[in-house]
Amino acid sequence: MKPGPFSYVLVDSVPDAVQALSRYGPDARILAGGQSLVPAMNLRLVEPRFLIDINPVRDLDYISSGPEWLAIGALTRHRTLERSETVRRLSPLLAEAVRYVGYPQVRNRGTVGGSFAHNDPSAEYPVVAVACNAQVVITGPAGNRVVPAQEFFRGYFTTALQPAELLTEVRFPAERSAGYAFLEFARRAGDFAIVTAAAMVDVDAQGRVTACRVVLGNVAGGVPYPVKAALRLVGQQLDGAVLADFAEEVRREVDPDPDGNASAAYKKQLASVLARRALELAVRRARKEGN
Ligand SMILES: Cc1cc2nc3c(=O)[nH]c(=O)nc-3n(C[C@H](O)[C@H](O)[C@H](O)COP(=O)(O)OP(=O)(O)OC[C@H]3O[C@@H](n4cnc5c(N)ncnc54)[C@H](O)[C@@H]3O)c2cc1C
């Protein structure tokens, strides 16, 4: 398989990348790690006439932290994130999820910005980003704008990015929940997930839930799905009966599309099981951290 003909444009700064995007318009695509774009080009699913390679833009490869945010540059490789002590400390949910992204070869080349911009419905980062209330920084001809993750992901392989815009940074809040968990189910380790689940939980001294967020992936039209039933758990002790009710509510609540890997009914079942397991694990961790 070979891609269609294209012109290759190498840039070494953010302004040059934005200028090239403005110049070549919707016929241009950014090339980051190439782990999603190149296979899609080889299959002729996309045929950009201009490929703007941002790999020399070193300013976009960083992990930094401040009092409010853990900031990750768009060109940061999955592998760098996976190995980062700062990420493990400030966003253990993200650190847990990155290990599920493809295989080591994919994680060595693929980038954080590329995964956000691609918005594969099975991807791990979008679910984590919505669970954490992350933000996406976008740079265009008029400057920067910041979009909450919840509004950034718009549908299958679709985001809030406009043709002349570059994703430059993602920000995760430095303040995190005590309990967290990321789980997914795939046919084989390293494959794209059929369903993903992220949970963030805080508990009080008695073990009652004080804050709870469960987000599912690949069950809601290509965007991460925040489970409504999770909000009703605040104030409760999560015993077996409450968890069983929660799992049943999730099953009723989600309405997944079938895809090449699974029927809608199978995804509903997976969503229910994974949401419950992620929640249980997050609560266990929250109680442990409180002791
Ligand atoms: C075998 C295999 C298994 C995989 N398994 C998984 C998996 O389990 N989970 C998972 O999440 N992913 C998986 N991936 C995809 C991988 O995570 C990619 O790294 C990621 O989806 C895209 O990142 P990239 O840097 O390679 O982007 P590219 O492939 O270079 O680009 C992807 C898209 O994003 C656009 N883009 C890239 N960077 C920017 C930017 N800064 N601003 C604006 N637009 C941009 C490109 O124009 C293109 O449209 C897998 C890939 C392979 C080949």
The ligand as a Tripos MOL2 file, in Angstrom:
@<TRIPOS>MOLECULE
LIG
   53    58     1     0     0
SMALL
NO_CHARGES

@<TRIPOS>ATOM
      1 C1         -0.4950   -0.8000   15.6950 C.3       1 LIG1
      2 C2         -1.0360    0.4520   16.3570 C.ar      1 LIG1
      3 C3         -1.7200    0.3330   17.5630 C.ar      1 LIG1
      4 C4         -2.2270    1.4680   18.1850 C.ar      1 LIG1
      5 N1         -2.9110    1.3210   19.3600 N.ar      1 LIG1
      6 C5         -3.4030    2.4150   19.9750 C.ar      1 LIG1
      7 C6         -4.1120    2.3030   21.2090 C.ar      1 LIG1
      8 O1         -4.2940    1.2250   21.7750 O.2       1 LIG1
      9 N2         -4.5940    3.4560   21.7700 N.ar      1 LIG1
     10 C7         -4.3970    4.6740   21.1740 C.ar      1 LIG1
     11 O2         -4.8540    5.6850   21.7300 O.2       1 LIG1
     12 N3         -3.7420    4.8060   20.0210 N.ar      1 LIG1
     13 C8         -3.2260    3.7090   19.4180 C.ar      1 LIG1
     14 N4         -2.5510    3.8650   18.2430 N.ar      1 LIG1
     15 C9         -2.4050    5.2210   17.6640 C.3       1 LIG1
     16 C10        -1.2620    5.9810   18.3390 C.3       1 LIG1
     17 O3         -1.5760    6.2660   19.6700 O.3       1 LIG1
     18 C11        -0.9730    7.3090   17.6500 C.3       1 LIG1
     19 O4          0.2400    7.7110   18.1880 O.3       1 LIG1
     20 C12        -1.9360    8.4540   17.8520 C.3       1 LIG1
     21 O5         -3.2510    8.1210   17.6010 O.3       1 LIG1
     22 C13        -1.6250    9.5750   16.8890 C.3       1 LIG1
     23 O6         -0.4620   10.2190   17.2620 O.3       1 LIG1
     24 P1          0.6700   10.5080   16.2190 P.3       1 LIG1
     25 O7          1.6080   11.4220   16.9050 O.co2     1 LIG1
     26 O8          1.1950    9.2600   15.6600 O.co2     1 LIG1
     27 O9         -0.1410   11.3830   15.1400 O.3       1 LIG1
     28 P2         -0.1390   11.3240   13.5510 P.3       1 LIG1
     29 O10        -0.4180    9.9480   13.0830 O.co2     1 LIG1
     30 O11         1.0770   11.9900   13.0210 O.co2     1 LIG1
     31 O12        -1.4000   12.2620   13.2810 O.3       1 LIG1
     32 C14        -2.7120   11.8310   13.5900 C.3       1 LIG1
     33 C15        -3.6960   12.9600   13.2180 C.3       1 LIG1
     34 O13        -3.5810   14.0510   14.1150 O.3       1 LIG1
     35 C16        -3.1790   15.2470   13.4190 C.3       1 LIG1
     36 N5         -2.2150   15.9230   14.3020 N.ar      1 LIG1
     37 C17        -1.1210   15.3450   14.8860 C.ar      1 LIG1
     38 N6         -0.5370   16.2260   15.7200 N.ar      1 LIG1
     39 C18        -1.2710   17.3620   15.6430 C.ar      1 LIG1
     40 C19        -1.1650   18.6420   16.2900 C.ar      1 LIG1
     41 N7         -0.2010   18.9140   17.1830 N.pl3     1 LIG1
     42 N8         -2.0950   19.5920   15.9770 N.ar      1 LIG1
     43 C20        -3.0720   19.3280   15.0810 C.ar      1 LIG1
     44 N9         -3.2310   18.1490   14.4570 N.ar      1 LIG1
     45 C21        -2.3320   17.1810   14.7410 C.ar      1 LIG1
     46 C22        -2.5920   14.7690   12.1110 C.3       1 LIG1
     47 O14        -2.6930   15.7380   11.1040 O.3       1 LIG1
     48 C23        -3.4510   13.5490   11.8200 C.3       1 LIG1
     49 O15        -4.6870   13.9480   11.2700 O.3       1 LIG1
     50 C24        -2.0350    2.7470   17.5900 C.ar      1 LIG1
     51 C25        -1.3310    2.8670   16.3850 C.ar      1 LIG1
     52 C26        -0.8300    1.7260   15.7700 C.ar      1 LIG1
     53 C27        -0.0670    1.8750   14.4880 C.3       1 LIG1
@<TRIPOS>BOND
     1     1     2 1
     2     2     3 ar
     3     2    52 ar
     4     3     4 ar
     5     4     5 ar
     6     4    50 ar
     7     5     6 ar
     8     6     7 ar
     9     6    13 1
    10     7     8 2
    11     7     9 ar
    12     9    10 ar
    13    10    11 2
    14    10    12 ar
    15    12    13 ar
    16    13    14 ar
    17    14    15 1
    18    14    50 ar
    19    15    16 1
    20    16    17 1
    21    16    18 1
    22    18    19 1
    23    18    20 1
    24    20    21 1
    25    20    22 1
    26    22    23 1
    27    23    24 1
    28    24    25 2
    29    24    26 1
    30    24    27 1
    31    27    28 1
    32    28    29 2
    33    28    30 1
    34    28    31 1
    35    31    32 1
    36    32    33 1
    37    33    34 1
    38    33    48 1
    39    34    35 1
    40    35    36 1
    41    35    46 1
    42    36    37 ar
    43    36    45 ar
    44    37    38 ar
    45    38    39 ar
    46    39    40 ar
    47    39    45 ar
    48    40    41 1
    49    40    42 ar
    50    42    43 ar
    51    43    44 ar
    52    44    45 ar
    53    46    47 1
    54    46    48 1
    55    48    49 1
    56    50    51 ar
    57    51    52 ar
    58    52    53 1
@<TRIPOS>SUBSTRUCTURE
     1 LIG1         1 GROUP 0 **** ****
